[in-house]
Amino acid sequence: MNAPRDSIPEVGAETYLFASSNSGHITWLTDALSRLGSVVVLGPDTKSIDERIALLGPVAVFIDFSIDQSEVAGPLHQRLKRDWPALPVLATGVSAEPAAMLAALRAGVDDFIDISAAPADAVSTLRTLIERRSSQQVGTRGRTLAMLGARAGLGVTTLATSLALTLNDVLAQAQAQAAVRGPARAARHGVALLDLGLPARDGLLYLDTQSGFSFVDGVRNLRRLDQTLLHTALAHHSSGVAVLPLPASLSQVREISHADSVALIKRLTDFFDFQIADLGGFSTIDFVAQTVREAQRTWVVCDQSIGAIVSTANLLKDLRTREVDMTHLSLVVNKFDSHVDLTAKDISERLELPLHHVIPARSAPLLSAASRGEMLVRTARNDPYSQAVAGLARGLHQEFMSPTGQPPAKDPRWSALISRFRKSPSEG
């Protein structure tokens, strides 16, 4: 007997999408998975599916391949595999309709669930698929680092751009070392800089790079995004770092939704080892909040000025009001001057954030390099600023990449899901 929904949060709060208009099938699957989470139904009109996936972060999508659903089932599966290749897709059907099962298998679904069978079979099939994904997964998704700055002028873009270059070098070195030891499992995809801070497109300026393809263009082309499009459309610095900036006309940003914007950020993790989202000075708090939810790590950049500390405190208050999980947020004190009577620890305590790193004030060398169209981290690697950024890059690499230069073999999310399956008592 299934436990009531309100008694289950500690066992499973995951979401599963089900594309079906058959009320009987919807009830069956909802009851079968009730111990593991919630089933959200996708109606016949699935135009909002990208938004649903971006907002809900489902564990898997189920598609009803029954005879009366066949017209939409196949095209929907093709679209999911094209736009969300890392998302498991299972078909449902009735064994009395062998044509439905055959259509699902020909479509290439990850598995098939017989709705005429016992509900426990659905849980078992899903468990097996998740375990298989866990054992086979080799870091297919990259990592996102969001860098926040409550106001312009805190040096977030300079830091984000410098970090992207340095981290890309660290990844290249690790890949080269791994190649010496033996064939690498997968090609390195490198780093993408999402140049979303204000003033707009400063990241491009610092990198002396041009781009005719913007973040808004990326959102509009989300459904056809692939490696070829990214290679040809995205701007690339000579180092190999990809750059995706805001459009030259910021009015275009109002034409896209926050959900679609976050969907693009999530989609890009299929193509890059790391993406660094520069949100310094970005004023739309709802987009910032959704990006922080998607990011594996968020660094809040602040300097020693009272104005910066007050603005940052207000930014953090806004994020907490929107119920953002603050456990992945940490503080980076930028432009730090040891002669100022305000320590990094003092700022950390005032903002109630753990101190992650301190970047020294090096305005003169940074300005000098910029005036020559250069980046300090590339022209003066022994400068204290460059050394501090290198420390940040090495820390990210050590945290998220294995010694072979590849992402960790298992995403912690899969392990957590398997744990939940094992906690759940057997249905039957």
C-alpha positions in Angstrom: 0.0 0.0 0.0 1.4 3.4 -1.0 2.1 5.9 1.7 0.3 9.2 1.4 2.2 11.9 -0.4 2.6 14.2 2.6 4.6 11.5 4.4 7.3 11.0 1.8 9.5 14.1 1.4 12.4 12.5 3.3 12.3 9.5 0.9 12.0 11.3 -2.4 11.3 14.9 -3.5 12.4 14.3 -7.1 10.3 15.2 -10.2 9.4 13.0 -13.1 7.7 14.3 -16.3 5.0 12.2 -18.0 3.9 13.0 -21.6 0.4 11.5 -21.7 -3.2 12.5 -22.0 -4.5 9.1 -20.8 -5.9 9.7 -17.2 -5.6 6.0 -16.3 -2.0 5.8 -17.3 -1.2 9.0 -15.5 -2.8 7.7 -12.3 -0.9 4.4 -12.6 2.5 6.0 -13.0 1.8 8.6 -10.3 0.9 5.9 -7.8 3.8 3.7 -8.9 6.4 6.5 -8.3 4.7 8.1 -5.3 7.5 6.9 -2.9 10.2 8.4 -5.1 8.8 11.8 -5.9 6.2 13.7 -8.0 4.9 13.1 -11.5 4.2 16.2 -13.5 2.1 15.7 -16.6 3.0 17.2 -20.0 -0.1 17.8 -22.0 -0.5 17.3 -25.8 0.9 20.8 -26.3 4.6 20.4 -25.2 5.8 23.8 -26.4 6.8 24.6 -22.8 8.8 21.5 -22.2 12.2 23.2 -22.2 10.9 25.6 -19.6 9.5 22.7 -17.5 12.8 20.8 -17.7 14.8 23.9 -16.8 12.7 24.8 -13.8 11.9 21.4 -12.4 15.1 19.5 -13.2 13.4 16.1 -13.6 15.2 12.9 -13.0 13.6 11.3 -16.1 10.9 11.8 -18.7 8.3 9.2 -19.4 6.5 9.2 -22.8 3.3 7.3 -23.4 3.7 5.2 -26.6 0.2 3.7 -26.5 -1.6 3.5 -29.8 -3.7 6.6 -29.1 -0.6 8.6 -28.2 1.7 7.5 -31.0 1.5 10.7 -33.1 3.2 12.8 -30.5 5.4 10.2 -28.8 8.0 9.7 -31.5 8.6 13.3 -32.4 8.8 14.2 -28.7 11.4 11.6 -28.0 13.5 12.8 -30.9 13.3 16.3 -29.6 14.3 15.3 -26.1 17.3 13.3 -27.3 18.4 16.2 -29.5 17.9 19.0 -26.9 18.4 17.1 -23.6 20.7 14.2 -24.4 21.7 13.6 -20.7 18.1 13.2 -19.6 16.8 9.6 -19.3 13.7 8.9 -21.4 11.5 5.9 -20.7 8.5 4.7 -22.7 5.3 3.5 -21.3 2.7 1.2 -22.9 0.6 -1.8 -22.6 1.9 -5.3 -23.4 -1.4 -6.0 -25.2 -0.3 -3.5 -27.8 3.0 -4.9 -29.1 3.1 -2.3 -31.8 3.5 0.4 -29.1 6.4 -1.4 -27.6 8.0 -1.9 -31.0 7.6 1.8 -31.8 9.2 2.7 -28.6 12.2 0.4 -29.0 12.7 1.6 -32.6 12.7 5.1 -31.4 15.6 4.3 -29.1 14.1 5.0 -25.6 16.3 4.1 -22.6 13.8 1.6 -21.3 10.1 0.5 -21.5 7.6 0.2 -18.7 4.5 -2.0 -19.1 1.6 -0.2 -17.5 -0.4 -3.5 -17.3 2.3 -4.9 -15.0 2.8 -4.4 -11.2 3.8 -0.9 -10.1 6.9 -2.4 -8.5 8.1 -3.2 -12.0 8.2 0.5 -12.8 10.3 1.3 -9.8 12.6 -1.6 -10.5 13.1 -0.6 -14.2 13.8 3.0 -13.1 16.2 1.9 -10.4 18.1 -0.3 -12.9 18.3 2.6 -15.4 19.6 5.0 -12.8 22.2 2.6 -11.6 23.3 1.9 -15.1 23.6 5.6 -15.8 25.6 6.0 -12.6 28.1 3.3 -13.5 28.5 4.5 -17.1 28.5 8.2 -16.6 31.9 9.8 -17.0 31.1 13.4 -16.2 29.0 14.1 -19.3 27.9 17.4 -17.8 30.2 20.3 -17.1 30.3 22.6 -14.1 28.9 26.1 -13.8 30.5 28.7 -11.6 28.4 31.9 -11.0 30.3 35.0 -10.1 28.1 37.7 -8.5 28.9 41.4 -7.9 26.3 43.6 -6.3 27.3 46.6 -8.3 29.6 47.6 -11.2 33.2 48.4 -10.4 34.0 45.5 -8.1 36.3 43.9 -10.7 34.1 40.8 -11.3 34.5 40.8 -15.1 38.3 41.2 -14.9 38.4 38.3 -12.4 36.0 36.1 -14.4 37.9 36.7 -17.6 41.2 36.1 -15.9 39.9 32.9 -14.3 38.5 31.6 -17.6 41.9 31.9 -19.3 43.8 30.4 -16.4 41.4 27.6 -15.8 41.5 26.7 -19.5 45.3 26.5 -19.3 45.0 24.2 -16.2 42.7 21.9 -18.1 45.0 21.8 -21.1 47.9 20.9 -18.9 46.0 18.2 -17.2 44.8 16.8 -20.5 48.4 16.7 -21.8 49.6 14.9 -18.7 46.8 12.4 -19.0 47.6 11.7 -22.6 51.2 10.8 -21.6 49.8 8.2 -19.2 47.4 6.7 -21.7 44.5 7.5 -24.1 42.1 10.0 -22.6 38.5 8.8 -22.2 37.0 11.9 -23.8 38.2 15.0 -25.6 38.7 18.1 -23.5 35.9 20.7 -24.1 37.5 23.6 -22.2 35.9 26.7 -20.7 33.1 29.0 -21.7 32.8 32.5 -20.4 29.3 33.8 -20.1 29.9 37.5 -20.4 26.7 38.7 -18.7 28.0 41.4 -16.4 27.4 45.1 -16.6 28.8 47.2 -18.3 27.8 44.9 -21.1 30.4 43.0 -23.2 33.4 44.1 -21.1 34.6 40.5 -21.1 34.9 40.6 -24.9 36.7 43.9 -24.7 39.2 42.6 -22.2 39.9 39.6 -24.4 40.1 41.7 -27.5 37.6 39.5 -29.2 34.6 40.2 -31.4 31.2 38.3 -31.3 28.2 38.6 -33.5 26.4 35.8 -31.6 24.9 36.8 -28.2 23.4 35.1 -25.2 19.9 36.0 -26.6 20.8 34.3 -29.9 21.8 31.2 -27.9 18.4 31.2 -26.2 16.6 31.6 -29.5 18.6 28.7 -31.0 18.4 26.5 -27.9 16.6 23.7 -29.8 19.2 23.5 -32.5 22.2 23.9 -30.3 25.0 21.4 -31.0 28.8 21.2 -31.2 28.9 22.5 -34.8 26.8 25.5 -34.1 28.8 26.4 -31.0 32.1 26.0 -32.8 31.0 28.3 -35.7 28.8 30.8 -33.9 30.5 31.4 -30.5 33.4 33.8 -30.3 36.7 32.1 -29.3 39.7 33.8 -27.7 43.1 32.7 -29.1 43.5 30.5 -26.0 40.5 28.5 -27.0 38.1 30.0 -24.4 34.6 30.4 -25.8 32.8 33.7 -25.0 29.0 34.2 -25.1 28.2 37.9 -24.3 25.1 39.9 -23.8 23.7 41.5 -27.0 24.9 44.9 -28.1 21.4 46.1 -27.6 20.3 45.3 -24.1 16.7 45.8 -25.0 16.8 42.3 -26.6 17.3 40.7 -23.2 13.7 41.6 -22.3 12.5 39.4 -25.2 13.6 36.1 -23.6 12.4 34.5 -20.4 14.4 33.7 -17.3 13.5 30.1 -17.6 14.8 29.9 -21.2 18.0 31.7 -20.2 18.6 29.2 -17.4 17.8 26.4 -19.9 20.6 27.6 -22.1 23.1 27.7 -19.2 22.1 24.2 -18.3 22.3 23.0 -22.0 25.8 24.4 -22.3 27.1 22.1 -19.6 26.8 19.3 -22.2 29.6 21.0 -24.3 32.1 22.5 -21.8 34.0 21.2 -18.8 33.4 24.5 -17.1 31.4 27.6 -17.7 32.0 30.8 -15.8 28.9 33.1 -15.6 29.9 36.7 -15.0 27.0 38.4 -13.4 28.8 41.3 -12.0 26.4 44.3 -11.7 23.5 42.3 -13.2 20.4 43.9 -11.9 17.7 41.3 -12.6 17.6 39.4 -9.3 15.2 36.7 -10.5 17.6 35.7 -13.2 20.5 35.8 -10.8 18.6 33.6 -8.4 17.8 31.0 -11.0 21.4 31.0 -12.3 22.7 30.5 -8.7 20.3 27.5 -8.3 21.7 25.9 -11.4 25.4 26.6 -10.6 27.5 24.1 -8.7 29.4 27.0 -7.0 28.7 30.7 -6.6 31.3 33.2 -5.6 30.1 36.5 -4.3 32.8 39.1 -5.1 33.1 42.1 -2.9 35.8 44.7 -2.0 36.6 46.6 1.2 34.4 49.6 0.5 31.4 50.3 2.6 29.2 50.8 -0.4 30.2 47.4 -1.8 29.5 45.6 1.5 26.1 47.3 1.9 25.1 46.5 -1.7 26.3 42.9 -1.3 24.4 42.4 1.9 21.2 43.6 0.1 21.9 41.2 -2.8 22.2 38.3 -0.4 19.0 39.4 1.4 17.2 39.3 -2.0 18.5 35.8 -2.7 17.5 34.5 0.7 14.0 36.0 0.2 13.8 33.9 -3.0 14.7 30.8 -0.9 18.0 30.3 -2.7 20.1 27.6 -1.1 23.0 29.6 0.3 25.3 26.6 1.1 27.1 26.7 -2.3 27.8 30.5 -1.9 31.2 31.7 -0.7 33.0 35.1 -0.6 35.8 36.3 -2.7 37.3 39.6 -1.4 38.7 41.4 -4.4 41.1 44.4 -4.6 42.2 43.6 -1.1 44.6 46.1 0.5 46.2 45.0 3.8 46.7 48.6 4.8 42.9 49.1 5.0 41.6 48.6 8.5 39.0 46.1 7.4 40.0 42.5 7.1 38.6 39.9 4.8 37.4 38.0 7.8 35.5 41.0 9.0 33.7 41.3 5.6 33.0 37.5 5.7 31.4 37.8 9.1 29.4 40.9 8.2 28.0 39.1 5.1 27.6 35.8 6.8 29.4 34.0 4.0 32.4 31.6 4.3 35.6 33.2 3.0 36.8 31.4 -0.1 39.7 33.5 -1.3 41.4 36.9 -1.2 42.6 38.7 -4.4 45.1 41.5 -3.8 44.7 45.0 -5.1 46.8 45.3 -8.3 45.0 48.2 -10.1 48.1 49.6 -11.7 49.5 46.4 -13.3 45.9 45.5 -14.4 45.4 48.9 -16.0 48.8 48.8 -17.7 48.1 45.3 -19.2 44.6 46.4 -20.3 46.0 49.5 -22.0 48.1 47.2 -24.2 45.1 45.0 -25.0 46.6 42.2 -22.8 45.5 40.2 -19.8 47.8 40.3 -16.8 47.4 36.6 -16.1 49.0 35.9 -19.4 51.7 38.5 -19.5 52.8 38.4 -15.9 52.1 35.0 -14.4 54.2 35.7 -11.3 52.3 38.9 -10.4 50.4 38.5 -7.1 47.1 38.9 -8.9 48.0 36.2 -11.5 49.1 33.9 -8.7 45.9 34.4 -6.8 43.8 33.6 -9.8 45.9 30.6 -10.5 45.1 29.4 -7.0 41.4 29.7 -7.7 41.7 27.8 -11.0 43.7 25.0 -9.4 41.1 24.8 -6.6 38.2 24.4 -9.1 40.2 21.7 -11.0 41.0 19.7 -7.9 37.4 19.9 -6.7 35.6 18.9 -9.8 38.1 17.0 -11.9 39.8 13.7 -11.3 43.7 13.3 -11.5 43.3 12.0 -15.1 42.0 15.4 -16.2 38.5 14.1 -16.7 35.3 14.9 -14.7 34.5 12.6 -11.7 33.2 9.3 -12.8 29.9 9.7 -11.0 27.7 12.8 -10.5 26.7 12.9 -6.8 23.1 13.3 -7.9 22.9 9.8 -9.3 24.4 8.4 -6.1 21.8 10.2 -4.0 19.0 8.9 -6.2 20.3 5.3 -5.9 20.4 5.8 -2.1 16.7 6.9 -2.2 15.8 3.8 -4.2 17.4 1.6 -1.6 15.7 3.4 1.2 12.3 2.9 -0.4 10.6 -0.3 0.7 9.7 -2.8 -2.0 6.3 -2.2 -3.5 4.1 -5.2 -3.8 
